[in-house]
Amino acid sequence: MKRTLLFIFLVAQTYCFAQLKGFSVQTGTNFPLIPQLEHTSQVTALSPTTGYTSIIVNAGELRESYEGQPGFYAQTNWNHQISSRFFMSVGAGYDLLRFKRAVEVVRIEEVVLTPVMPVPGQTGTPYGVIYAGDWDRSEEGMVFIGRPADPNMGSDDNRVGRTTANYLKTRLLAGTSFYYGRVAVKAGFTASYLLSAHSYQWHYETVLTPSTGGFSSQMSVIRANITQGMSRINAGAVLEASLYATKNIGIDFSATHHVTPLYTSEMQSAGKAKLNTLSFGVSYRF
């Protein structure tokens, strides 16, 4: 239903803009660039009614990294000529962003919960999965954070962290043209609204085994809806350059930097990740 409404919106928008002088359409590929983040431990106070005094999260250091993957964008623009060289541009469109997110335990501190209960750990393991059962130890006697991955999972490991996000966006830019209108440069403000987002994640569950009457634990990779875990509104600045090979057909390059966090506070393991994108595409002006 959402895809149908989105398609109707884009078609109606394109038709309306096409009636105006200075109308253009753009489409192409985008590539997210999200800086790597590192974060140390957090200590949060708990209500005494829980029976505990505090909770220690990320006891040590986490590294959060992102691998951008090619996506897609399409948008329409209306350019209003202010003078022979300067113009204003209003646009709206759609972005499909793709990237892979990984959070790794870099360093673990020995947290002393009581004078006789230090908690050791093992670095270099993925973050974000809760395990149950006996503790696994390395040859040196260190406790692993989570058990080694099941070798039968195969390519499932490579899917974990892959994320797709769908946005509606709008832009307000000011620009100038030169070389008889063959080159145009514009810059301004952009805002995006998140429609939906999904990510592949580890899923842990305990199931009843009918043959034994006991319980067993298993892990799998699922495609989870993380829309509520990401910021609904992203705002930032955009810089774009267009080179027109003919009077109507152009090649576009743009860079966007968002100033709002990509995730909500509940999803930020190592800090406030912010989205940057590079885009390359073609445009047609009527």
VEXVOVEX-990286 format. One record per residue: residue number from 1; residue in three letters; x, y, z of N, C-alpha, C in turn. Coordinates in steps of 0.1 Angstrom, whole numbers, plus 5000, padded with zeros to 4 digits. Layout:
<sites>
{NUM 'ALA' {X Y Z} {X Y Z} {X Y Z}} ...
</sites>
This chain:
<sites>
{1 'MET' {5008 4988 5000} {5000 5000 5000} {5009 5013 5000}} {2 'LYS' {5019 5013 5008} {5028 5024 5009} {5035 5027 4996}} {3 'ARG' {5039 5016 4989} {5046 5018 4976} {5036 5023 4966}} {4 'THR' {5024 5019 4966} {5014 5024 4957} {5012 5039 4959}} {5 'LEU' {5010 5043 4972} {5008 5057 4975} {5020 5065 4971}} {6 'LEU' {5032 5060 4973} {5044 5067 4969} {5045 5069 4954}} {7 'PHE' {5041 5058 4947} {5041 5059 4932} {5031 5070 4927}} {8 'ILE' {5019 5070 4933} {5009 5080 4929} {5014 5094 4932}} {9 'PHE' {5020 5095 4944} {5025 5109 4948} {5036 5114 4938}} {10 'LEU' {5045 5105 4934} {5056 5109 4925} {5050 5113 4911}} {11 'VAL' {5041 5104 4906} {5035 5107 4893} {5027 5120 4893}} {12 'ALA' {5019 5122 4904} {5011 5135 4905} {5020 5147 4906}} {13 'GLN' {5031 5146 4914} {5040 5157 4915} {5047 5160 4902}} {14 'THR' {5051 5149 4895} {5058 5152 4882} {5048 5158 4872}} {15 'TYR' {5036 5154 4872} {5026 5161 4863} {5024 5175 4866}} {16 'CYS' {5023 5178 4879} {5020 5192 4883} {5032 5201 4880}} {17 'PHE' {5044 5196 4883} {5056 5204 4880} {5058 5206 4865}} {18 'ALA' {5054 5196 4857} {5056 5196 4843} {5049 5208 4836}} {19 'GLN' {5038 5213 4843} {5031 5224 4837} {5038 5237 4839}} {20 'LEU' {5049 5237 4847} {5055 5250 4850} {5068 5251 4841}} {21 'LYS' {5071 5263 4838} {5083 5266 4831} {5095 5265 4841}} {22 'GLY' {5106 5259 4836} {5118 5256 4845} {5117 5243 4852}} {23 'PHE' {5108 5234 4848} {5107 5221 4854} {5118 5211 4849}} {24 'SER' {5123 5203 4858} {5133 5193 4855} {5131 5181 4863}} {25 'VAL' {5136 5169 4858} {5136 5157 4866} {5150 5151 4867}} {26 'GLN' {5152 5144 4878} {5166 5138 4880} {5164 5124 4885}} {27 'THR' {5174 5115 4882} {5174 5102 4887} {5189 5097 4887}} {28 'GLY' {5192 5088 4896} {5206 5083 4896} {5208 5074 4908}} {29 'THR' {5221 5073 4912} {5224 5064 4924} {5231 5073 4934}} {30 'ASN' {5228 5069 4947} {5235 5076 4958} {5243 5066 4966}} {31 'PHE' {5252 5071 4974} {5262 5063 4982} {5264 5069 4995}} {32 'PRO' {5259 5063 5006} {5260 5068 5020} {5275 5068 5024}} {33 'LEU' {5278 5079 5031} {5291 5080 5038} {5289 5083 5053}} {34 'ILE' {5291 5074 5062} {5288 5076 5076} {5301 5074 5084}} {35 'PRO' {5306 5084 5091} {5319 5083 5098} {5318 5072 5108}} {36 'GLN' {5330 5066 5111} {5332 5056 5121} {5331 5063 5135}} {37 'LEU' {5325 5056 5145} {5324 5061 5158} {5330 5052 5168}} {38 'GLU' {5335 5058 5180} {5339 5050 5191} {5333 5055 5204}} {39 'HIS' {5330 5046 5213} {5323 5051 5225} {5328 5042 5237}} {40 'THR' {5328 5048 5249} {5332 5041 5261} {5320 5038 5269}} {41 'SER' {5322 5032 5281} {5311 5027 5289} {5301 5037 5294}} {42 'GLN' {5289 5033 5297} {5279 5041 5302} {5274 5035 5315}} {43 'VAL' {5272 5043 5326} {5267 5037 5338} {5254 5045 5341}} {44 'THR' {5243 5037 5342} {5229 5043 5344} {5223 5039 5357}} {45 'ALA' {5218 5048 5364} {5212 5045 5377} {5199 5039 5375}} {46 'LEU' {5196 5029 5384} {5183 5022 5384} {5175 5025 5397}} {47 'SER' {5162 5024 5395} {5153 5026 5407} {5156 5015 5417}} {48 'PRO' {5157 5019 5430} {5159 5009 5441} {5148 4998 5441}} {49 'THR' {5137 5001 5436} {5126 4991 5436} {5129 4979 5427}} {50 'THR' {5139 4980 5418} {5143 4969 5410} {5152 4959 5417}} {51 'GLY' {5157 4963 5429} {5166 4954 5436} {5181 4957 5432}} {52 'TYR' {5183 4966 5423} {5197 4969 5418} {5199 4984 5419}} {53 'THR' {5212 4988 5419} {5215 5002 5420} {5219 5009 5407}} {54 'SER' {5225 5001 5398} {5229 5007 5385} {5231 4996 5375}} {55 'ILE' {5232 5000 5363} {5234 4991 5352} {5246 4996 5343}} {56 'ILE' {5255 4987 5340} {5267 4992 5332} {5265 4987 5318}} {57 'VAL' {5265 4996 5308} {5263 4993 5294} {5276 4996 5287}} {58 'ASN' {5280 4987 5278} {5292 4990 5270} {5304 4992 5279}} {59 'ALA' {5307 4982 5288} {5317 4984 5297} {5331 4982 5290}} {60 'GLY' {5336 4993 5285} {5348 4993 5278} {5348 5002 5266}} {61 'GLU' {5350 4997 5254} {5350 5006 5242} {5344 4999 5230}} {62 'LEU' {5335 5006 5223} {5328 5000 5211} {5333 5008 5199}} {63 'ARG' {5333 5001 5188} {5336 5008 5175} {5324 5005 5166}} {64 'GLU' {5318 5015 5161} {5306 5014 5152} {5310 5019 5138}} {65 'SER' {5310 5011 5129} {5314 5014 5115} {5303 5011 5105}} {66 'TYR' {5304 5018 5094} {5293 5017 5083} {5300 5015 5070}} {67 'GLU' {5294 5006 5062} {5299 5004 5048} {5288 5008 5039}} {68 'GLY' {5290 5019 5031} {5280 5023 5022} {5278 5014 5010}} {69 'GLN' {5266 5013 5005} {5263 5005 4993} {5254 5014 4984}} {70 'PRO' {5255 5012 4971} {5248 5020 4961} {5233 5019 4963}} {71 'GLY' {5226 5031 4963} {5212 5031 4964} {5206 5038 4951}} {72 'PHE' {5195 5044 4953} {5187 5050 4942} {5180 5063 4946}} {73 'TYR' {5179 5073 4937} {5171 5085 4940} {5164 5089 4928}} {74 'ALA' {5153 5096 4930} {5145 5102 4919} {5139 5115 4924}} {75 'GLN' {5139 5126 4917} {5133 5138 4922} {5129 5147 4911}} {76 'THR' {5121 5157 4914} {5116 5167 4904} {5120 5181 4910}} {77 'ASN' {5122 5190 4901} {5127 5204 4905} {5119 5214 4897}} {78 'TRP' {5117 5225 4903} {5112 5237 4896} {5122 5249 4899}} {79 'ASN' {5128 5254 4888} {5137 5265 4889} {5131 5278 4885}} {80 'HIS' {5132 5288 4894} {5127 5301 4891} {5138 5310 4889}} {81 'GLN' {5139 5316 4877} {5150 5325 4873} {5148 5339 4879}} {82 'ILE' {5158 5343 4887} {5158 5356 4894} {5164 5366 4885}} {83 'SER' {5175 5363 4878} {5182 5371 4869} {5188 5363 4857}} {84 'SER' {5196 5368 4849} {5201 5361 4838} {5210 5349 4843}} {85 'ARG' {5216 5351 4855} {5225 5340 4859} {5221 5334 4872}} {86 'PHE' {5212 5340 4880} {5209 5334 4893} {5194 5329 4893}} {87 'PHE' {5192 5318 4901} {5179 5312 4901} {5177 5305 4915}} {88 'MET' {5164 5303 4918} {5160 5295 4930} {5155 5282 4925}} {89 'SER' {5157 5271 4933} {5152 5258 4929} {5145 5251 4941}} {90 'VAL' {5133 5247 4938} {5125 5239 4948} {5123 5225 4942}} {91 'GLY' {5125 5215 4951} {5124 5201 4946} {5119 5192 4957}} {92 'ALA' {5114 5180 4952} {5109 5170 4961} {5112 5156 4954}} {93 'GLY' {5114 5146 4962} {5117 5133 4956} {5118 5122 4966}} {94 'TYR' {5124 5111 4961} {5125 5099 4969} {5140 5094 4969}} {95 'ASP' {5144 5089 4981} {5157 5083 4983} {5156 5069 4988}} {96 'LEU' {5163 5059 4982} {5165 5046 4988} {5180 5045 4992}} {97 'LEU' {5183 5044 5005} {5196 5043 5010} {5199 5029 5014}} {98 'ARG' {5212 5025 5012} {5216 5011 5016} {5230 5012 5022}} {99 'PHE' {5231 5006 5034} {5244 5005 5040} {5245 4993 5050}} {100 'LYS' {5257 4990 5054} {5259 4979 5064} {5265 4985 5076}} {101 'ARG' {5258 4982 5088} {5262 4987 5101} {5269 4976 5109}} {102 'ALA' {5280 4978 5115} {5287 4968 5123} {5291 4975 5136}} {103 'VAL' {5289 4969 5147} {5293 4974 5160} {5302 4963 5167}} {104 'GLU' {5314 4966 5170} {5324 4957 5174} {5329 4961 5188}} {105 'VAL' {5331 4951 5197} {5337 4953 5210} {5353 4954 5208}} {106 'VAL' {5358 4966 5211} {5372 4969 5209} {5380 4966 5222}} {107 'ARG' {5375 4971 5233} {5382 4969 5246} {5372 4967 5257}} {108 'ILE' {5375 4958 5266} {5366 4956 5277} {5373 4958 5290}} {109 'GLU' {5367 4966 5299} {5373 4968 5312} {5368 4957 5321}} {110 'GLU' {5377 4955 5331} {5373 4945 5342} {5364 4953 5352}} {111 'VAL' {5351 4951 5351} {5342 4958 5359} {5340 4950 5372}} {112 'VAL' {5342 4957 5383} {5341 4951 5397} {5327 4954 5402}} {113 'LEU' {5318 4944 5401} {5305 4945 5406} {5304 4944 5421}} {114 'THR' {5313 4936 5427} {5315 4935 5441} {5330 4933 5444}} {115 'PRO' {5335 4934 5456} {5349 4932 5458} {5354 4919 5454}} {116 'VAL' {5346 4909 5453} {5351 4895 5449} {5345 4891 5436}} {117 'MET' {5339 4899 5428} {5333 4895 5416} {5337 4904 5404}} {118 'PRO' {5349 4903 5399} {5353 4910 5387} {5347 4903 5375}} {119 'VAL' {5344 4910 5364} {5338 4904 5352} {5348 4906 5341}} {120 'PRO' {5355 4896 5336} {5364 4897 5325} {5357 4896 5312}} {121 'GLY' {5363 4898 5300} {5357 4896 5288} {5366 4894 5276}} {122 'GLN' {5361 4893 5264} {5369 4890 5252} {5366 4900 5242}} {123 'THR' {5376 4907 5236} {5374 4917 5225} {5373 4911 5212}} {124 'GLY' {5369 4919 5202} {5368 4914 5188} {5356 4907 5184}} {125 'THR' {5346 4906 5193} {5334 4899 5190} {5322 4909 5187}} {126 'PRO' {5312 4904 5180} {5301 4913 5176} {5293 4918 5188}} {127 'TYR' {5287 4929 5187} {5279 4935 5198} {5265 4934 5195}} {128 'GLY' {5256 4932 5205} {5242 4933 5203} {5234 4920 5204}} {129 'VAL' {5241 4909 5208} {5234 4897 5209} {5235 4892 5223}} {130 'ILE' {5224 4887 5229} {5223 4882 5242} {5223 4867 5242}} {131 'TYR' {5232 4860 5249} {5233 4846 5249} {5230 4840 5263}} {132 'ALA' {5225 4827 5263} {5223 4821 5276} {5230 4807 5276}} {133 'GLY' {5232 4802 5288} {5239 4789 5289} {5252 4791 5296}} {134 'ASP' {5260 4780 5296} {5273 4780 5302} {5282 4790 5295}} {135 'TRP' {5292 4795 5303} {5301 4805 5297} {5312 4797 5289}} {136 'ASP' {5315 4803 5277} {5327 4797 5270} {5339 4805 5273}} {137 'ARG' {5350 4798 5273} {5363 4805 5277} {5373 4802 5266}} {138 'SER' {5383 4811 5264} {5393 4809 5254} {5404 4800 5261}} {139 'GLU' {5415 4797 5253} {5425 4789 5259} {5432 4796 5271}} {140 'GLU' {5432 4809 5271} {5438 4817 5282} {5428 4818 5294}} {141 'GLY' {5416 4813 5293} {5407 4813 5304} {5398 4825 5304}} {142 'MET' {5398 4833 5293} {5390 4845 5292} {5376 4841 5288}} {143 'VAL' {5366 4848 5294} {5352 4845 5290} {5348 4852 5277}} {144 'PHE' {5343 4845 5268} {5338 4850 5255} {5325 4858 5257}} {145 'ILE' {5323 4869 5250} {5310 4876 5250} {5303 4869 5238}} {146 'GLY' {5294 4860 5242} {5287 4853 5232} {5295 4841 5227}} {147 'ARG' {5288 4831 5222} {5294 4819 5217} {5299 4821 5202}} {148 'PRO' {5309 4813 5198} {5313 4814 5184} {5301 4811 5175}} {149 'ALA' {5301 4818 5163} {5290 4816 5154} {5289 4801 5149}} {150 'ASP' {5277 4797 5147} {5275 4783 5142} {5280 4783 5127}} {151 'PRO' {5290 4773 5124} {5295 4773 5111} {5284 4769 5100}} {152 'ASN' {5273 4764 5104} {5263 4760 5095} {5254 4772 5091}} {153 'MET' {5257 4784 5097} {5249 4796 5093} {5253 4801 5080}} {154 'GLY' {5265 4798 5075} {5270 4801 5062} {5269 4816 5059}} {155 'SER' {5262 4820 5048} {5261 4834 5044} {5253 4843 5053}} {156 'ASP' {5246 4837 5063} {5238 4845 5072} {5247 4856 5079}} {157 'ASP' {5259 4853 5082} {5268 4862 5089} {5270 4875 5080}} {158 'ASN' {5271 4874 5067} {5273 4885 5059} {5261 4894 5057}} {159 'ARG' {5249 4889 5061} {5237 4897 5059} {5235 4906 5071}} {160 'VAL' {5240 4902 5083} {5238 4910 5095} {5243 4924 5094}} {161 'GLY' {5234 4933 5097} {5238 4948 5096} {5234 4954 5084}} {162 'ARG' {5230 4947 5073} {5226 4953 5061} {5213 4960 5063}} {163 'THR' {5212 4973 5059} {5201 4982 5062} {5196 4989 5049}} {164 'THR' {5183 4990 5048} {5177 4998 5037} {5168 5008 5043}} {165 'ALA' {5168 5020 5038} {5159 5031 5044} {5153 5038 5032}} {166 'ASN' {5140 5041 5033} {5132 5048 5023} {5128 5062 5028}} {167 'TYR' {5131 5072 5020} {5129 5086 5024} {5121 5094 5014}} {168 'LEU' {5112 5102 5018} {5107 5113 5010} {5115 5126 5013}} {169 'LYS' {5119 5133 5003} {5128 5145 5006} {5123 5157 4999}} {170 'THR' {5127 5169 5004} {5124 5182 4998} {5136 5190 4999}} {171 'ARG' {5138 5199 4989} {5150 5208 4989} {5146 5222 4985}} {172 'LEU' {5154 5232 4991} {5153 5246 4987} {5167 5251 4984}} {173 'LEU' {5170 5254 4972} {5184 5257 4968} {5184 5271 4961}} {174 'ALA' {5196 5277 4961} {5199 5289 4953} {5211 5285 4944}} {175 'GLY' {5210 5290 4932} {5221 5286 4923} {5224 5297 4913}} {176 'THR' {5235 5294 4905} {5240 5302 4894} {5244 5294 4883}} {177 'SER' {5243 5299 4871} {5247 5292 4859} {5257 5300 4851}} {178 'PHE' {5265 5294 4843} {5275 5301 4835} {5278 5292 4823}} {179 'TYR' {5287 5297 4814} {5290 5290 4802} {5277 5288 4794}} {180 'TYR' {5270 5299 4792} {5257 5299 4784} {5247 5289 4790}} {181 'GLY' {5247 5287 4803} {5237 5278 4809} {5241 5263 4809}} {182 'ARG' {5253 5260 4804} {5258 5246 4803} {5262 5241 4816}} {183 'VAL' {5266 5250 4826} {5271 5245 4839} {5262 5253 4850}} {184 'ALA' {5257 5245 4859} {5249 5251 4870} {5254 5246 4883}} {185 'VAL' {5255 5255 4893} {5259 5251 4907} {5249 5257 4916}} {186 'LYS' {5244 5248 4925} {5234 5253 4935} {5237 5247 4949}} {187 'ALA' {5232 5254 4959} {5234 5249 4973} {5223 5254 4981}} {188 'GLY' {5220 5247 4992} {5209 5251 5001} {5205 5240 5011}} {189 'PHE' {5192 5240 5015} {5187 5232 5026} {5180 5220 5020}} {190 'THR' {5181 5209 5028} {5173 5197 5024} {5167 5190 5037}} {191 'ALA' {5156 5185 5036} {5150 5177 5047} {5143 5165 5042}} {192 'SER' {5145 5154 5049} {5139 5141 5045} {5130 5135 5056}} {193 'TYR' {5120 5128 5052} {5111 5121 5061} {5112 5106 5059}} {194 'LEU' {5115 5099 5069} {5117 5084 5068} {5104 5077 5067}} {195 'LEU' {5102 5070 5056} {5090 5062 5053} {5091 5048 5060}} {196 'SER' {5102 5041 5058} {5104 5028 5064} {5119 5025 5064}} {197 'ALA' {5123 5015 5073} {5137 5011 5074} {5137 4996 5079}} {198 'HIS' {5146 4988 5073} {5147 4974 5077} {5162 4971 5078}} {199 'SER' {5165 4961 5087} {5179 4957 5088} {5179 4942 5092}} {200 'TYR' {5189 4935 5087} {5191 4921 5091} {5198 4921 5104}} {201 'GLN' {5192 4913 5114} {5197 4912 5127} {5197 4898 5132}} {202 'TRP' {5206 4895 5142} {5205 4882 5149} {5193 4881 5158}} {203 'HIS' {5186 4870 5157} {5174 4867 5166} {5177 4855 5174}} {204 'TYR' {5176 4857 5187} {5178 4846 5197} {5165 4842 5203}} {205 'GLU' {5163 4829 5204} {5151 4824 5211} {5153 4811 5217}} {206 'THR' {5145 4808 5228} {5145 4796 5235} {5132 4788 5232}} {207 'VAL' {5133 4776 5227} {5121 4769 5222} {5120 4756 5230}} {208 'LEU' {5108 4751 5232} {5105 4738 5238} {5108 4727 5229}} {209 'THR' {5115 4717 5234} {5118 4705 5226} {5108 4694 5230}} {210 'PRO' {5098 4690 5222} {5088 4681 5226} {5094 4667 5229}} {211 'SER' {5104 4663 5222} {5109 4649 5224} {5115 4647 5238}} {212 'THR' {5121 4658 5244} {5128 4657 5257} {5120 4664 5268}} {213 'GLY' {5111 4673 5264} {5104 4681 5273} {5112 4692 5279}} {214 'GLY' {5124 4694 5274} {5133 4705 5279} {5133 4717 5269}} {215 'PHE' {5142 4726 5271} {5143 4738 5263} {5156 4738 5256}} {216 'SER' {5156 4743 5244} {5169 4745 5236} {5169 4759 5231}} {217 'SER' {5181 4764 5228} {5183 4778 5223} {5188 4777 5209}} {218 'GLN' {5183 4787 5201} {5188 4787 5187} {5188 4802 5182}} {219 'MET' {5197 4804 5172} {5198 4817 5167} {5195 4817 5152}} {220 'SER' {5190 4828 5147} {5188 4829 5133} {5189 4844 5129}} {221 'VAL' {5189 4846 5116} {5190 4860 5111} {5176 4864 5105}} {222 'ILE' {5171 4875 5110} {5158 4880 5105} {5159 4894 5099}} {223 'ARG' {5149 4897 5091} {5149 4911 5085} {5139 4919 5094}} {224 'ALA' {5145 4927 5103} {5137 4934 5113} {5133 4948 5108}} {225 'ASN' {5121 4952 5112} {5116 4966 5109} {5122 4975 5120}} {226 'ILE' {5131 4985 5116} {5138 4993 5126} {5133 5008 5124}} {227 'THR' {5122 5010 5118} {5117 5024 5115} {5116 5032 5128}} {228 'GLN' {5111 5026 5139} {5110 5033 5151} {5123 5036 5158}} {229 'GLY' {5134 5029 5153} {5147 5032 5159} {5155 5042 5152}} {230 'MET' {5150 5048 5141} {5157 5058 5133} {5150 5071 5134}} {231 'SER' {5157 5082 5132} {5151 5095 5133} {5142 5097 5121}} {232 'ARG' {5130 5102 5124} {5120 5103 5113} {5123 5115 5104}} {233 'ILE' {5129 5125 5109} {5133 5137 5101} {5148 5139 5101}} {234 'ASN' {5153 5140 5089} {5168 5143 5087} {5169 5156 5080}} {235 'ALA' {5177 5166 5086} {5178 5179 5080} {5193 5181 5077}} {236 'GLY' {5196 5188 5066} {5210 5191 5063} {5212 5201 5052}} {237 'ALA' {5224 5201 5047} {5228 5210 5036} {5232 5202 5024}} {238 'VAL' {5230 5207 5012} {5233 5200 4999} {5240 5210 4990}} {239 'LEU' {5250 5204 4983} {5257 5212 4972} {5256 5203 4959}} {240 'GLU' {5252 5209 4949} {5250 5202 4936} {5256 5209 4924}} {241 'ALA' {5262 5202 4915} {5267 5207 4902} {5262 5199 4891}} {242 'SER' {5258 5206 4880} {5252 5200 4868} {5259 5205 4856}} {243 'LEU' {5263 5195 4847} {5269 5198 4835} {5260 5193 4823}} {244 'TYR' {5255 5203 4815} {5246 5199 4805} {5253 5196 4792}} {245 'ALA' {5252 5184 4787} {5258 5180 4774} {5250 5185 4763}} {246 'THR' {5237 5187 4764} {5228 5193 4754} {5220 5204 4761}} {247 'LYS' {5211 5210 4754} {5202 5220 4760} {5194 5214 4771}} {248 'ASN' {5190 5201 4770} {5180 5195 4779} {5186 5185 4789}} {249 'ILE' {5197 5177 4785} {5202 5166 4792} {5214 5170 4800}} {250 'GLY' {5214 5167 4813} {5226 5170 4821} {5231 5159 4829}} {251 'ILE' {5243 5160 4834} {5249 5151 4843} {5251 5158 4857}} {252 'ASP' {5246 5151 4867} {5245 5158 4881} {5255 5151 4891}} {253 'PHE' {5261 5159 4899} {5269 5155 4910} {5264 5162 4923}} {254 'SER' {5262 5156 4934} {5258 5163 4946} {5264 5156 4958}} {255 'ALA' {5265 5164 4969} {5269 5160 4982} {5260 5165 4992}} {256 'THR' {5256 5157 5002} {5247 5161 5012} {5252 5157 5026}} {257 'HIS' {5251 5167 5035} {5255 5165 5049} {5244 5168 5058}} {258 'HIS' {5240 5157 5066} {5229 5159 5075} {5234 5162 5089}} {259 'VAL' {5227 5171 5096} {5231 5175 5109} {5223 5168 5120}} {260 'THR' {5213 5161 5117} {5205 5154 5127} {5210 5140 5128}} {261 'PRO' {5209 5133 5140} {5214 5120 5141} {5206 5110 5132}} {262 'LEU' {5213 5100 5127} {5206 5090 5119} {5197 5081 5127}} {263 'TYR' {5201 5078 5140} {5193 5069 5148} {5187 5076 5160}} {264 'THR' {5177 5071 5166} {5172 5076 5179} {5182 5071 5190}} {265 'SER' {5181 5077 5202} {5190 5074 5213} {5191 5059 5216}} {266 'GLU' {5179 5052 5215} {5179 5038 5218} {5187 5029 5209}} {267 'MET' {5190 5034 5197} {5197 5026 5187} {5212 5030 5186}} {268 'GLN' {5216 5040 5193} {5230 5046 5191} {5239 5038 5201}} {269 'SER' {5247 5029 5196} {5255 5021 5204} {5268 5028 5208}} {270 'ALA' {5273 5036 5198} {5287 5042 5200} {5287 5057 5197}} {271 'GLY' {5275 5064 5197} {5275 5078 5195} {5264 5082 5185}} {272 'LYS' {5264 5095 5181} {5254 5100 5172} {5259 5099 5158}} {273 'ALA' {5255 5089 5151} {5259 5087 5137} {5251 5097 5128}} {274 'LYS' {5258 5104 5119} {5251 5113 5110} {5254 5109 5096}} {275 'LEU' {5244 5111 5088} {5244 5107 5074} {5250 5117 5064}} {276 'ASN' {5259 5112 5056} {5264 5120 5044} {5261 5111 5032}} {277 'THR' {5258 5118 5021} {5256 5110 5008} {5263 5117 4997}} {278 'LEU' {5268 5109 4987} {5273 5114 4974} {5263 5108 4964}} {279 'SER' {5260 5116 4954} {5250 5112 4944} {5255 5115 4930}} {280 'PHE' {5252 5106 4921} {5256 5108 4907} {5244 5104 4898}} {281 'GLY' {5240 5112 4889} {5228 5109 4881} {5227 5118 4868}} {282 'VAL' {5215 5117 4862} {5213 5124 4850} {5200 5132 4852}} {283 'SER' {5198 5143 4845} {5186 5151 4846} {5182 5155 4832}} {284 'TYR' {5169 5159 4832} {5163 5164 4819} {5154 5176 4823}} {285 'ARG' {5157 5187 4816} {5150 5199 4819} {5141 5203 4807}} {286 'PHE' {5129 5207 4810} {5119 5209 4799} {5120 5224 4795}} 
</sites>
